[in-house]
Amino acid sequence: MSTEGLVPPELLELPVVLRHLHVVRVVDITPHMRRVTLGGEQLGAFRAEGFDLTPFVTHNPDDFVKLFFPDPETDVLTLPEQDDGHLDWPRRPAPTHRSYTIRRYDEAAGELDLDFVLHGDGIAGEWARTVQPGEKIHVAGPRTSTVPPKRAAWWILAGDETALPAIAHYLDAPPADTPVFAFAVVPDAADEQAEVEGITWLTRRDGVSDGKQLADAIGELSLPEGEGWMWIAGEAGTVRELRAVAKALGVDKSMLDASGYWRQPVTGGVLKRVRTLRAQATETLAGRI
Ligand SMILES: Cc1cc2nc3c(=O)[nH]c(=O)nc-3n(C[C@H](O)[C@H](O)[C@H](O)COP(=O)(O)OP(=O)(O)OC[C@H]3O[C@@H](n4cnc5c(N)ncnc54)[C@H](O)[C@@H]3O)c2cc1C
């Protein structure tokens, strides 16, 4: 396969700033998705720790930030330290943080939207479920930004509800010259977001994995000739299943963006558990900013 003039995705590195923001608004978009809008003076340039820090910027739809929470056991908030363009991370205790996609940033209004899946468990999910306007939170990033490919023959965007903020953001301004095929698995039909155009909604089904549902839907596509781009994100197992789809479609490594956004807990033997913890630790280190 070849596509004339194809420019593969490119990863940009950005200076990292730790900001203290406040909650402006909290809105339920669907039964399982809550939008938290953040604002504050530190979205602009400011000075801290002896450094002149740059205003908040975001360039591409799957840019994400890290949010910091008190340790669930000690209730102590540990933060990384601002350094010149990057953060220094303490090892013990390590900061408790979670990653969230920037759904929208309105520089003029000074508003940053993050969409939280209300999955019923977990520090960030619980924070989003109970947070009120005025409450404060530390936010860092984005550290990197992926520029999507140019002149690809097609794009496939696929994932579960955690991938939805990024997929919806891509669909806000799809490329003019490339057909985009977008799929998201959501818990219920009521979780389909009317504001998102150009997406195929799949409702989660008992006994069928998200990966299988997405793979079946992708399998029904008649893709245009030429080299395409696949962006996939969601639960780690779902992403694994979709990697196999990418392979079957002959998607080149440089044209595959696959990210495990969260991990279903493993039930089973001790060895399996140890492997999972090791994989999570590796992922945590890789995800530091
Ligand atoms: C780059 C990136 C961008 C992301 N963007 C978003 C985003 O925009 N919106 C969003 O909602 N999530 C997003 N995620 C996923 C989110 O960071 C994880 O779901 C995170 O684990 C949630 O943290 P928590 O504290 O609520 O749960 P944790 O404390 O991490 O986990 C507690 C338990 O909940 C389970 N769990 C975690 N997430 C889910 C889920 N979504 N559904 C069901 N069970 C779950 C875990 O397996 C664990 O058993 C993103 C992740 C990455 C890496």
The ligand as an SDF file (V2000), in Angstrom:
LIG
                    3D

 53 58  0  0  0  0  0  0  0  0999 V2000
   -3.7620    9.3580   28.0120 C   0  0  0  0  0  0  0  0  0  0  0  0
   -5.0440    8.9930   28.7650 C   0  0  0  0  0  0  0  0  0  0  0  0
   -6.1780    9.7470   28.5850 C   0  0  0  0  0  0  0  0  0  0  0  0
   -7.3600    9.4320   29.2670 C   0  0  0  0  0  0  0  0  0  0  0  0
   -8.4690   10.2000   29.0780 N   0  0  0  0  0  0  0  0  0  0  0  0
   -9.6040    9.9230   29.7790 C   0  0  0  0  0  0  0  0  0  0  0  0
  -10.7510   10.7650   29.6650 C   0  0  0  0  0  0  0  0  0  0  0  0
  -10.7370   11.7860   28.9680 O   0  0  0  0  0  0  0  0  0  0  0  0
  -11.8610   10.4300   30.3810 N   0  0  0  0  0  0  0  0  0  0  0  0
  -11.8800    9.3240   31.1950 C   0  0  0  0  0  0  0  0  0  0  0  0
  -12.9050    9.0820   31.8290 O   0  0  0  0  0  0  0  0  0  0  0  0
  -10.8060    8.5200   31.3210 N   0  0  0  0  0  0  0  0  0  0  0  0
   -9.6660    8.8020   30.6520 C   0  0  0  0  0  0  0  0  0  0  0  0
   -8.5740    8.0050   30.8050 N   0  0  0  0  0  0  0  0  0  0  0  0
   -8.6860    6.8300   31.6440 C   0  0  0  0  0  0  0  0  0  0  0  0
   -8.5540    7.1450   33.1260 C   0  0  0  0  0  0  0  0  0  0  0  0
   -7.2990    7.7760   33.3710 O   0  0  0  0  0  0  0  0  0  0  0  0
   -8.6320    5.8090   33.8850 C   0  0  0  0  0  0  0  0  0  0  0  0
   -9.8980    5.2410   33.6990 O   0  0  0  0  0  0  0  0  0  0  0  0
   -8.3140    5.9500   35.3620 C   0  0  0  0  0  0  0  0  0  0  0  0
   -7.9600    4.6830   35.8410 O   0  0  0  0  0  0  0  0  0  0  0  0
   -9.4740    6.4830   36.1820 C   0  0  0  0  0  0  0  0  0  0  0  0
   -8.9970    6.6800   37.4790 O   0  0  0  0  0  0  0  0  0  0  0  0
   -9.8280    6.3710   38.8060 P   0  0  0  0  0  0  0  0  0  0  0  0
   -9.0470    6.9500   39.9160 O   0  0  0  0  0  0  0  0  0  0  0  0
  -11.2410    6.7770   38.6170 O   0  0  0  0  0  0  0  0  0  0  0  0
   -9.8080    4.7900   38.8930 O   0  0  0  0  0  0  0  0  0  0  0  0
   -8.5310    3.8630   39.3830 P   0  0  0  0  0  0  0  0  0  0  0  0
   -8.2170    4.1770   40.8030 O   0  0  0  0  0  0  0  0  0  0  0  0
   -7.4610    4.0450   38.4130 O   0  0  0  0  0  0  0  0  0  0  0  0
   -9.1310    2.4400   39.2870 O   0  0  0  0  0  0  0  0  0  0  0  0
  -10.0410    1.9160   40.2700 C   0  0  0  0  0  0  0  0  0  0  0  0
  -10.7780    0.7270   39.6800 C   0  0  0  0  0  0  0  0  0  0  0  0
  -11.6350    1.1670   38.6320 O   0  0  0  0  0  0  0  0  0  0  0  0
  -11.3570    0.4720   37.4230 C   0  0  0  0  0  0  0  0  0  0  0  0
  -11.4980    1.4510   36.3290 N   0  0  0  0  0  0  0  0  0  0  0  0
  -10.6970    2.4900   36.0330 C   0  0  0  0  0  0  0  0  0  0  0  0
  -11.2040    3.1920   34.9850 N   0  0  0  0  0  0  0  0  0  0  0  0
  -12.3460    2.5470   34.6340 C   0  0  0  0  0  0  0  0  0  0  0  0
  -13.3230    2.7840   33.6360 C   0  0  0  0  0  0  0  0  0  0  0  0
  -13.2410    3.8050   32.7890 N   0  0  0  0  0  0  0  0  0  0  0  0
  -14.3720    1.9350   33.5620 N   0  0  0  0  0  0  0  0  0  0  0  0
  -14.5010    0.9030   34.4200 C   0  0  0  0  0  0  0  0  0  0  0  0
  -13.6050    0.6340   35.3960 N   0  0  0  0  0  0  0  0  0  0  0  0
  -12.5480    1.4390   35.4960 C   0  0  0  0  0  0  0  0  0  0  0  0
   -9.9320   -0.0510   37.5690 C   0  0  0  0  0  0  0  0  0  0  0  0
   -9.7510   -1.2320   36.8280 O   0  0  0  0  0  0  0  0  0  0  0  0
   -9.8380   -0.3150   39.0610 C   0  0  0  0  0  0  0  0  0  0  0  0
  -10.3730   -1.5740   39.3650 O   0  0  0  0  0  0  0  0  0  0  0  0
   -7.3950    8.3160   30.1420 C   0  0  0  0  0  0  0  0  0  0  0  0
   -6.2210    7.5740   30.3410 C   0  0  0  0  0  0  0  0  0  0  0  0
   -5.0540    7.9010   29.6600 C   0  0  0  0  0  0  0  0  0  0  0  0
   -3.7990    7.0800   29.8980 C   0  0  0  0  0  0  0  0  0  0  0  0
  1  2  1  0
  2  3  1  0
  2 52  2  0
  3  4  2  0
  4  5  1  0
  4 50  1  0
  5  6  2  0
  6  7  1  0
  6 13  1  0
  7  8  2  0
  7  9  1  0
  9 10  1  0
 10 11  2  0
 10 12  1  0
 12 13  2  0
 13 14  1  0
 14 15  1  0
 14 50  1  0
 15 16  1  0
 16 17  1  0
 16 18  1  0
 18 19  1  0
 18 20  1  0
 20 21  1  0
 20 22  1  0
 22 23  1  0
 23 24  1  0
 24 25  2  0
 24 26  1  0
 24 27  1  0
 27 28  1  0
 28 29  2  0
 28 30  1  0
 28 31  1  0
 31 32  1  0
 32 33  1  0
 33 34  1  0
 33 48  1  0
 34 35  1  0
 35 36  1  0
 35 46  1  0
 36 37  1  0
 36 45  1  0
 37 38  2  0
 38 39  1  0
 39 40  1  0
 39 45  2  0
 40 41  1  0
 40 42  2  0
 42 43  1  0
 43 44  2  0
 44 45  1  0
 46 47  1  0
 46 48  1  0
 48 49  1  0
 50 51  2  0
 51 52  1  0
 52 53  1  0
M  END
$$$$
